[in-house]
Amino acid sequence: MLVHPNLGFFHAAADTVGMPLPDAWGIGDSPYADNSGAIALGLRTVRVSKGQP
């Protein structure tokens, strides 16, 4: 079971699509659950707001 922020998730996703992790972006709607793991790995991030500030 993967629990956010699980850094292994980012490695697995990058491996699955054949992308070097440094070229990947983290995209999510939660700064903690989605973006904190990406930031911990040094990835660029995009927050998708679903009508929330």
C-alpha positions in Angstrom: 0.0 0.0 0.0 1.3 3.4 -0.9 0.8 6.2 1.6 1.3 9.8 0.7 3.9 11.2 0.4 5.6 8.0 -0.6 8.8 8.7 -2.4 8.8 5.3 -3.9 5.7 6.2 -5.9 7.6 8.9 -7.8 10.5 6.5 -8.6 8.0 3.8 -9.8 6.0 6.2 -12.0 9.2 7.6 -13.6 10.5 4.0 -14.3 7.1 3.0 -15.7 7.1 5.7 -18.4 10.9 5.5 -18.9 11.6 9.1 -17.7 14.5 10.1 -15.7 13.2 11.3 -12.3 15.0 14.7 -12.6 12.9 15.4 -15.7 9.6 14.6 -14.0 7.0 17.0 -12.5 4.8 16.4 -9.5 1.2 17.3 -10.2 -1.5 17.3 -7.5 -4.3 19.1 -5.7 -2.9 18.8 -2.2 0.3 20.6 -1.2 1.0 18.0 1.5 -0.3 14.7 0.1 0.8 15.2 -3.5 3.5 17.9 -3.8 5.5 17.4 -0.6 7.0 14.1 -1.9 7.9 15.6 -5.2 9.5 18.6 -3.5 11.5 16.2 -1.3 12.9 14.6 -4.4 13.8 18.0 -6.0 11.0 17.8 -8.6 9.2 20.8 -10.0 5.5 20.8 -8.9 2.2 22.1 -10.2 -0.8 22.4 -7.9 -4.2 21.9 -9.5 -6.8 23.9 -7.6 -10.3 22.4 -7.6 -11.9 25.6 -6.7 -10.0 25.8 -3.4 -7.7 28.6 -2.4 
